[in-house]
């Protein structure tokens, strides 16, 4: 009986800790996106989350919180795995028909960019002034290149003659970024769907036969 009570209380504490972590990351996301990384304090995050400042510090440093925000925004929730393992991306990788693959890319962009774009802007800007974040940004770019290569490899039979997977991956990685999306949508006031349609069309025109 005692062991069962201990197990119950341990599970309850773990559940409460996870709820707190999720709340702090959500609050940090709102603060970083709304105020900017440099302007946000741990007290701001605590107030937004409705918890004490020590509770926020228990989740890690401010830089660590930003990196957690980035991971959650990319994955979609606090427990999801790497982006490339998500069902939508697996569907994209497995699809062999060019038109269906391009439509999937456009739909993924429409779903993904509103959540990820603002966070990646904060991440990119914070990397300019913080060594820990700068190193994380470089690691993120390496992982993004790996994901880009997996996507390009799934298009390998559709690439233009003479275009290698390596060169196509370089072009894809450099061209289809959240920074590019921001330039179109924030800079030139394109609608999200316009950008997603352009992405699929540009992929076709730049890389595919």
N, C-alpha and C positions, 0 to 999 in steps of 0.2 A: 504493500500500500504506500509506504514512504517513498519507494523508488518511483512509483507511478506519479505521485504528487510532484516529486522533483522533476521528472520528465515533463509533466504538464507545465510547471512554472517556467522551466527552461525554454520550452517551445513558445510560451506566451511572451517571455522576455525577448526572444529572437524575433517574433512577429512584431512586437512593439518597436524594437530597434530598426527593423526594416521599414516600418511605416514612417518612423522619424527620418530615416535616411532619404526616403522618397520625397518627403515633404521638404526637407532641406535642399535637395537637388532641384526640385521644382521652383522653390523660392529663389535659389541662386540663379536659375535660368532667367526668371523674370527680372531680377535685379541687373544681371550682366547685360541682358539685351536692352532693357529699358534705360539704364544709367551709364552703361559702359563698365568695363572691367576695372579700370583705374579708380573710377569714382565710387565703386561699390565697396562698402565696408562689411565686415562680418556681422556687425550690429544690424545693418540694413537687412541682411539675409535672415537673421534671427527674428527680427520684427515681422518680416514678410511670412516666415514659416510659422510664427506663433510659438516659438520656443526660446529658451535662454541662449545667450551668447556662448556659454561653455558647451552647450549641446551642439552648437554649430562647429565650434573648434574641435569637438570630439570626432567630427566627420573628416577632419584633415585641414590642411592649410587652405588659404584662398586659392592658390594655384591648383591644388589637388581638387578642390571643388569645381573649378572651371573644367578640368580634364574629365571629371565625372559627368558634368553637364554635356560636354562634347560627346562622350561615349553613349550616354542615354539618348541624345538627340539623333545620333547616327543610327543606333540600333532600334529606336522607337519606344523602348521602355527600359526599366532598370534591370531587367533580367534577361533580355534577349541576347543572342550571340552575335558574332560578326555579321556585318551587313550582307556580305556575299552569300551567307548561309540562309538568309530569309527566303520564304517561299516564293515571293515575287521575283527575286533575283535568280533563284534556282529555275523557275519557269522560264525566265529570259535566257539563261544559259542553255537550257535543254531544248528550247524551240529551234527549229531548223528553217522555217519559212521566213524569208527576209521581211516581208510586209508585216507579218505578225510580230516579229522581233522588234521592229521599229515602233509599232504601236505600243508594245509593252514598255519600251524605253520612255516614250512620251508619257504614258500613264504613271510610271514610277516617278518620273521627274515632277509631275503635278502633285503627287502625294508627298514626296520627300522634301522638296525645296522649301515649302513654307515653314516646315519645322526646323530644318537643318541650316538653311541659308543665313538667318540672323545670328545663330550661334557660331557658325564658321567665321562670320565677319568679326565677331568679338574675339574669337580664338586667334585669327590672323593678326589683328591689331595688338592683342596682348603679347603675342610672340615677339614683337619688335622691342619690348621693354623688359622682358623677364626671361632669364636664361633657362630656367626649368621649363617654361612654357615653349620657348623657342626649340628646345630639344624635343619636346613632345610634338610640336608642329612638324619637325623634320621626320619623326617617326610616323606621324599620320600621313605625310606625303608619300613615304615609302609604301605604307599599307595601301594607300589609294592607288599607287602605281600597280601593285600586285593585283588589286581588284580590277583595275582597268585592263590588265593583261588577260585576266580570266574572261572578261567580257569580250575582248577582241578575239581571243582564241575561239570563242563560241561562234564568231562570225568568220572564221578563217577561210571557209570554203566560199565565202561571198566577197572576199577582198578583191580590190582591183588587181589586174595582172601586174606583176612586178612589185607589188606592195607587200613587204614582209610583216609578220606579226609584230616584230620589234618596232619597226618604223610606224606602223599603224597605232600601236600602243602609245608611243611617244606623242603622236598627234592627238589622240583621244585624251590622254592625260593632261596635255597642255591646253587644250581647247575647251573641253567640257567640264568646267569648274564652277563652284558656287560663286566665285568672283565674276566670271563671265555672266552668269545668270543675274547677278546683282547689277552689273553694268547695263544690261538690257532692261531689267524691270524697274530698278530704282533710278538708274541714270537716264534711260530713254522712255520710261513709263509703259513698257510692254506689259500686257496681261500675262498671267502665269501660263494660260493655255497657248498663247502666241509663242512664248519662249519654248514650251515643251514641243510644239509642232516644229519650230525651227530646229531644235536639237535633233529630232529624228531626221528631218530633211538634210541638215548639215552632215550628219553621220553618213547618210546615203551618198551625198554628193562628194564628200571628201574621201571616203574610204571604200565604198562598195561599188561593185560592177552592176 
